[in-house]
Amino acid sequence: MTTTLTRTHRPEKDTRRERQRRSRPAARRHNWAAGVAGWAWLVVVAIPLYWIVITSLKDKSRYYASNPLVPSGDPTLANYRLVIESDFIRYFANSAVVTVGAVLPAVAFSVMAAYAIVRGWRMRVLRAMNGLFLMGLAIPLQATVIPVYLLIIKLKLYDSLLALILPSIAFAIPLSVLVLANFVRDIPEELFDSMRVDGATEWTTLWRLAVPLTRPAILTVSIFNGLTIWNGFLLPLVLTQSPGRRTLPLALWTFQGEYGINVPAVLSAVVLTTLPVLVLYAFGRRQMLSGLTAGFSR
């Protein structure tokens, strides 16, 4: 009897040991190939940025006489002073007005449209609107330049900042609605039912429930649209003419024409143009990444 009992209990002990072995974390294997490739890609990206920064601090005469990758022993800010004196503040203000004036209305309208599409999906009108927004993703900006130009001329808005804001709002809405609708759709239905039981209207439910729960997505689309509009070049090139209506990308192109031989001055303009983008990315990086990955982690 004793031997029989021990034989019957051995398989249970073995299965426990196997379960413990499986539950233990596996030993980490270092992916040396991926690490080397990552460092190589970092070098490829960092060298041009390093060259731009050190060249912007060099004098024009020393740039052509020295090694391009060696920093200057006597750095100077004369190039930045030259760029700022060339109406850089005005171009910066124009870009800020266009970016803020387009992002805020686009995101606000996208939040309301995404909520209406998700909550009223059975209505034919809202389904048609959702299909219209999805069609907007398939139409590139370059294909609509001539119609947009003619509309701006008909509205007598040519060569104004409003001529840049209105098309930017239109092209920012489709992607924003698509992203925000997915986040609103992930909100549990029980929360909407509890708000309805408490007597809340759809407007109250939108701003008290949907907006706080979709805040990462709102920040994500705001940052993405802000960067896209800030770096926009085609619309300012086609819809503006006077120097007082130039934005930073268009002004940078003008700097390249005026100071083409003065490479340090051109690169100083590049640094000043990209500096707000780097600051925005530094502060909004975590929110943007969390907003992009939240939909996959649910």
C-alpha positions in Angstrom: 0.0 0.0 0.0 2.8 2.4 0.8 4.5 1.9 -2.5 1.2 2.4 -4.3 0.6 5.7 -2.5 4.0 7.0 -3.3 3.6 6.1 -7.0 0.3 7.9 -7.2 1.6 11.0 -5.6 4.8 11.4 -7.7 3.0 12.7 -10.8 1.3 15.5 -8.7 4.7 16.6 -7.4 6.2 16.5 -10.9 3.3 18.7 -12.2 3.9 21.2 -9.4 7.6 21.4 -10.2 6.7 21.9 -13.9 4.3 24.7 -13.0 6.9 26.4 -10.8 9.4 26.2 -13.6 7.0 27.6 -16.1 6.0 30.5 -13.7 9.6 31.5 -13.2 10.6 34.4 -15.5 12.7 33.3 -18.4 16.3 34.5 -18.6 16.7 37.7 -20.6 18.4 37.2 -23.9 20.3 40.2 -25.1 19.6 41.1 -28.7 23.0 42.4 -29.7 22.1 42.8 -33.4 19.1 45.1 -32.5 21.3 47.1 -30.1 24.0 47.7 -32.6 21.4 48.7 -35.2 19.8 51.1 -32.8 23.1 52.8 -31.9 24.0 53.0 -35.6 20.7 54.6 -36.3 21.3 57.1 -33.4 24.6 58.1 -34.9 23.1 58.6 -38.3 20.4 60.9 -36.9 22.7 62.7 -34.4 25.5 63.6 -36.8 23.3 66.0 -38.9 21.8 67.6 -35.8 25.3 68.0 -34.3 26.5 69.6 -37.6 23.6 72.0 -37.7 24.1 73.2 -34.2 27.9 73.7 -34.3 27.7 75.3 -37.8 25.1 77.8 -36.6 27.6 79.0 -34.0 30.4 79.5 -36.5 31.5 82.7 -38.3 30.9 82.7 -42.1 34.6 83.1 -42.9 35.6 80.3 -40.5 33.1 77.9 -41.8 34.7 77.4 -45.2 38.2 77.3 -43.7 37.7 74.7 -41.0 36.5 71.1 -40.7 32.7 71.0 -40.8 32.5 68.5 -37.9 34.9 70.3 -35.6 33.2 72.9 -33.3 34.4 76.5 -33.4 36.9 77.6 -30.8 35.2 81.0 -30.7 31.4 80.4 -31.0 29.3 83.4 -31.9 25.6 84.3 -31.8 25.9 86.8 -34.7 24.0 84.4 -37.0 21.0 84.2 -34.7 21.1 88.0 -34.3 21.0 88.3 -38.1 18.0 86.0 -38.4 16.0 87.6 -35.6 16.6 91.1 -37.1 15.2 89.7 -40.4 11.5 89.8 -39.1 11.8 86.4 -37.5 9.5 87.5 -34.6 6.8 88.4 -37.1 7.0 85.0 -38.8 7.0 83.2 -35.5 3.9 85.1 -34.4 2.2 84.2 -37.7 3.0 80.5 -37.3 1.7 80.6 -33.7 -1.6 82.3 -34.7 -2.2 79.8 -37.5 -1.3 76.8 -35.4 -3.4 77.7 -32.4 -6.3 79.1 -34.5 -6.5 75.9 -36.4 -5.9 73.3 -33.7 -8.4 74.5 -31.1 -11.5 74.6 -33.4 -10.4 71.4 -35.1 -10.1 69.4 -31.9 -13.2 70.9 -30.4 -15.3 70.0 -33.4 -13.7 66.6 -33.7 -14.6 65.8 -30.1 -18.2 66.6 -30.6 -18.3 64.8 -34.0 -16.7 61.7 -32.6 -19.2 61.6 -29.7 -22.2 62.1 -32.0 -21.0 59.4 -34.4 -20.4 56.8 -31.6 -23.6 57.6 -29.6 -25.9 57.9 -32.6 -24.4 55.3 -34.9 -27.8 54.0 -35.9 -28.8 57.3 -37.5 -28.2 57.4 -41.3 -27.0 61.0 -41.3 -24.3 60.3 -38.7 -23.1 57.2 -40.6 -22.9 59.2 -43.8 -20.8 61.8 -41.9 -18.5 59.2 -40.6 -17.9 57.9 -44.1 -17.3 61.5 -45.3 -14.6 61.9 -42.6 -13.0 58.6 -43.7 -13.0 59.8 -47.3 -11.1 62.9 -46.1 -8.2 60.7 -45.0 -7.8 59.4 -48.6 -7.6 62.8 -50.2 -4.1 64.3 -50.0 -3.5 68.0 -49.6 -1.7 68.3 -52.9 -4.8 67.2 -54.8 -6.9 70.0 -53.4 -4.6 72.9 -53.7 -6.3 74.4 -56.8 -9.9 74.1 -55.4 -8.8 75.5 -52.1 -7.1 78.4 -53.9 -10.2 79.2 -55.9 -12.4 79.1 -52.8 -10.1 81.4 -50.9 -10.1 83.8 -53.9 -14.0 83.7 -54.0 -14.2 84.4 -50.3 -11.7 87.3 -50.7 -9.4 85.9 -48.0 -6.3 85.6 -50.1 -3.0 86.7 -48.5 -4.4 86.5 -44.9 -3.8 84.3 -41.9 -7.5 83.2 -42.0 -6.8 81.7 -45.5 -4.3 79.4 -43.8 -6.4 78.6 -40.7 -9.6 77.5 -42.5 -8.0 74.8 -44.8 -5.8 73.6 -41.9 -8.9 73.0 -39.8 -10.6 71.1 -42.6 -7.6 68.8 -43.1 -7.0 68.2 -39.4 -10.6 67.0 -38.7 -10.7 63.6 -40.4 -7.8 62.0 -38.6 -8.9 63.6 -35.3 -12.4 62.2 -35.6 -11.1 58.7 -36.4 -8.8 58.7 -33.3 -11.3 60.2 -30.9 -14.2 58.0 -32.0 -12.2 54.9 -31.2 -11.5 56.2 -27.7 -15.2 57.2 -27.1 -16.2 53.8 -28.3 -14.0 52.2 -25.6 -15.9 54.0 -22.8 -18.1 51.4 -20.9 -21.8 51.7 -21.7 -22.6 51.5 -18.0 -21.1 54.9 -17.4 -23.4 56.5 -20.1 -26.4 54.7 -18.5 -25.5 56.0 -15.1 -25.3 59.5 -16.4 -28.6 59.1 -18.2 -30.2 57.8 -14.9 -28.9 60.9 -13.1 -30.7 63.1 -15.6 -27.7 64.4 -17.5 -28.2 65.6 -21.0 -26.1 64.6 -23.9 -24.1 67.8 -23.8 -23.4 67.3 -20.1 -22.4 63.7 -20.7 -20.0 64.8 -23.4 -18.1 67.4 -21.3 -18.4 65.6 -17.9 -17.7 62.0 -19.0 -16.4 61.6 -22.6 -13.9 64.5 -22.6 -12.1 63.6 -19.3 -11.9 59.9 -20.3 -10.5 60.8 -23.7 -8.0 63.4 -22.5 -4.9 61.4 -23.7 -6.4 61.1 -27.2 -7.3 64.8 -27.2 -3.7 65.7 -26.3 -2.4 63.3 -28.9 -4.4 64.7 -31.8 -3.7 68.3 -30.6 0.1 67.7 -30.6 0.0 65.8 -33.9 -2.1 68.5 -35.7 0.0 71.3 -34.1 3.2 69.8 -35.5 1.7 69.2 -38.9 0.3 72.8 -39.2 3.5 74.3 -37.7 5.6 72.6 -40.4 3.2 73.3 -43.2 4.7 74.8 -46.3 2.4 74.2 -49.3 -0.6 76.3 -48.0 1.4 79.3 -47.0 3.2 79.2 -50.4 0.0 79.1 -52.4 -2.4 81.2 -50.3 -0.1 84.1 -49.2 2.0 86.6 -51.0 3.1 89.5 -48.9 6.2 89.1 -46.6 4.1 90.1 -43.6 2.0 86.9 -43.9 4.8 84.4 -44.1 5.0 81.6 -41.7 8.3 80.0 -40.4 8.7 77.3 -43.0 8.1 79.8 -45.9 10.4 82.3 -44.2 13.1 79.6 -43.9 12.8 79.0 -47.6 13.2 82.7 -48.2 16.2 82.8 -45.9 17.8 80.1 -48.0 17.4 82.2 -51.1 18.7 85.4 -49.5 21.5 83.9 -47.5 22.3 80.9 -49.6 26.0 81.5 -49.4 25.9 82.2 -45.7 25.4 78.6 -44.5 25.7 79.4 -40.8 22.9 82.0 -41.0 20.6 79.5 -42.8 21.3 76.8 -40.2 20.6 79.4 -37.4 17.2 79.9 -39.0 16.7 76.1 -39.1 17.5 75.9 -35.3 15.2 78.7 -34.4 12.4 77.2 -36.5 12.6 73.7 -35.0 13.2 74.8 -31.5 9.4 75.3 -30.6 8.7 71.8 -32.1 11.4 70.2 -29.9 10.0 72.0 -26.8 6.5 70.9 -27.6 7.7 67.3 -28.1 9.7 67.4 -24.9 6.6 68.4 -22.8 4.0 66.3 -24.7 6.0 63.2 -25.5 4.5 61.1 -22.6 1.0 62.2 -23.3 1.4 61.5 -27.0 2.8 58.1 -26.5 0.2 57.1 -23.9 -2.6 58.3 -26.2 -1.2 56.3 -29.2 -0.8 53.1 -27.2 -3.9 53.3 -24.9 -6.1 51.9 -27.6 -3.9 48.8 -27.9 -3.6 48.1 -24.2 -7.3 48.0 -23.5 
